[in-house]
Amino acid sequence: MLWTRGNTRGKKIRMAQLNIRIDFESGSRFGPGKARLLEAIAAEGSIRKAATSLGMSYRRAWMLVKSIEKTLGAPVIVATSGGKKGGGAKLTKAGREVVARYRKIETKAAKAAAVELRALEKMTR
């Protein structure tokens, strides 16, 4: 989650931010990168296009999707192969839910830490 102060003559000032990574007992993890990947797949309708938009290889994106699915024990995307329209991918209910829950955790944590983040930010000036 990126915090910015109000516009100052057209410039946004980057402030301290909190990044959440969830470490599961199994040793697997879910964090901002995997959440962004799933969101990009939903937005782009394609694993390849999502990977490109995030600056990663298709193989890396596919491996991350498989890692998420292994962690959840459920598919997070439904992929369709080529054909006239070239195939694509969309999130399953589990895929949408994991992103939504992660974003809720992130929002709640950021609100809870806002005062401390501002204090830390002041210390760095």
WOCOR-V885869 format. One record per backbone hydrogen bond with DSSP energy under -0.5 kcal/mol. NH is the residue of the N-H (numbers start at 0). CO is the residue of the C=O. E is the energy in kcal/mol with one decimal. If there is no record, write none. Layout:
nh;co;e
NH;CO;E
NH;CO;E
This chain:
nh;co;e
2;0;-0.5
4;12;-1.3
7;10;-1.9
8;6;-0.6
10;7;-1.4
13;11;-0.6
14;2;-2.1
21;29;-3.4
22;20;-0.6
23;21;-0.6
23;27;-2.9
26;23;-2.2
29;21;-2.0
34;30;-2.2
35;31;-2.5
36;32;-2.1
37;33;-2.3
38;34;-2.4
39;35;-2.6
40;36;-2.4
41;37;-2.3
42;38;-2.3
43;39;-3.1
44;40;-2.6
49;45;-2.0
50;46;-2.8
51;47;-2.5
52;48;-2.4
53;49;-1.3
54;50;-0.5
54;51;-1.2
55;50;-2.8
60;56;-2.3
61;57;-2.9
62;58;-2.4
63;59;-2.3
64;60;-2.4
65;61;-2.4
66;62;-2.1
67;63;-2.3
68;64;-2.5
69;65;-2.2
70;66;-2.1
71;67;-2.5
72;68;-2.2
73;68;-1.0
77;89;-2.8
79;87;-2.9
85;82;-0.8
86;81;-0.5
87;79;-2.0
88;44;-1.8
89;77;-1.8
91;75;-1.8
95;91;-2.6
96;92;-2.5
97;93;-2.5
98;94;-1.6
99;95;-2.4
100;96;-2.9
101;97;-2.1
102;98;-2.7
103;99;-2.1
104;100;-2.4
105;101;-2.6
106;102;-2.4
107;103;-2.7
108;104;-2.6
109;105;-2.4
110;106;-2.3
111;107;-2.3
112;108;-1.9
113;109;-0.7
113;110;-0.7
116;112;-2.8
117;113;-2.4
118;114;-2.1
119;115;-2.5
120;116;-2.6
121;117;-2.3
122;118;-1.5
123;119;-0.9
123;120;-0.9
124;121;-1.1
